[in-house]
Amino acid sequence: MLRERIFSIEPAALLIVPPLVVAFTVTQATVARALGVGIIHVALGVGPTLYQRGRLRLNALPIGAHVQFAMEDGETDGLRYDTLPAPQKLALLLSGPAVLAALSLPLGALHPDLGWLCSALAVLNLLPLPGLSGGQSLITLAEAARGKPLPGGLLVAWSLSGALGLLAGLVWLFLV
């Protein structure tokens, strides 16, 4: 049923995805600044950087985006992300999916496909996969419960298994 829904979306509705990615990323950057977290860069797209001005990067492949937070002393003016208390980390991580969920309501009123795409992106980002808001939130909760960071080896193994799981899901979606 999910596959049929995905492939039934009007192609023109897909034009909303890049602005949604920008809204997600700008929201996370804005919340980071409000919390005092230093930002190294905001990247729209992935892959090689084609253009950079200040902390904004436009990368070659327009299929994602991210905010690189300060993780070491002296990287930027601002707090290190890893020094934030867990509730503030979660507020930052979940701000992007929250803005997508909120946008799905007015966009859905304009056209059902727009609302569905927006909701789907919010839910996708909440999945507990490495690199997504849900995965980073899971790490934050685990570290808060332990009272210390997770071992590096565990994070690497989890990242690899998550990447393989994502790849398997894409194969299922497009080839099965």
C-alpha positions, -999 to +999 in steps of 0.1 A: +000+000+000+028+024+008+045+018-025+012+024-044+007+056-025+042+068-033+039+060-070+005+076-072+017+111-063+013+137-090+048+145-104+043+182-100+037+177-063+073+166-059+084+202-065+074+209-029+102+186-015+132+210-019+114+239-001+104+214+026+140+204+030+150+240+033+123+247+059+134+217+079+171+228+078+165+265+084+143+256+114+170+235+130+196+262+124+173+288+139+166+267+170+204+260+173+212+297+173+183+304+198+199+278+221+233+294+216+248+264+197+276+273+173+270+264+137+299+254+114+278+254+083+243+249+068+245+227+038+217+224+012+222+193-008+249+166-004+281+159-022+307+183-033+302+220-025+294+241-055+290+274-038+298+287-003+291+321+012+298+325+049+283+294+066+259+285+038+269+258+014+251+247-018+261+212-027+259+193-059+230+168-053+198+185-041+185+154-021+190+165+014+205+190+038+221+193+072+233+217+099+268+210+112+269+220+148+301+230+167+315+199+184+349+212+196+359+242+216+368+272+195+352+260+162+327+288+163+313+314+186+287+295+205+282+264+226+292+229+216+263+207+206+275+179+228+274+201+259+237+207+257+214+190+282+193+162+267+160+182+267+176+210+246+193+185+222+159+168+217+142+202+211+168+210+185+166+175+168+129+174+167+123+210+155+127+200+119+101+172+119+078+194+140+078+221+114+071+196+087+042+182+107+028+217+111+033+225+074+015+193+064-018+208+076-020+239+054-003+221+025-028+193+028-056+218+026-042+230-007-037+195-022-038+161-005-005+150-022+013+180-007+001+173+028+010+136+024+045+143+012+051+167+040+038+143+066+059+114+050+091+135+053+083+143+089+078+106+097+108+095+077+130+119+097+116+104+129+128+069+120+155+057+144+181+056+116+216+071+118+218+106+105+181+112+109+165+132+137+149+101+151+183+083+152+200+112+168+172+115+193+176+078+202+213+083+208+205+114+230+180+094+251+205+064+254+233+087+265+211+105+290+200+072+305+236+060+307+249+093+320+278+092+294+284+090+257+278+057+239+310+038+228+323+048+194+323+012+182+286+008+189+278+040+170+298+028+140+281-006+140+247+010+144+254+035+115+265+006+092+234-015+101+212+016+096+227+023+062+222-013+051+186-013+064+179+019+044+194+004+013+173-027+017+142-006+021+150+013-011+155-020-030+122-033-017+104+000-027+118+002-062+126-034-073+102-058-055 
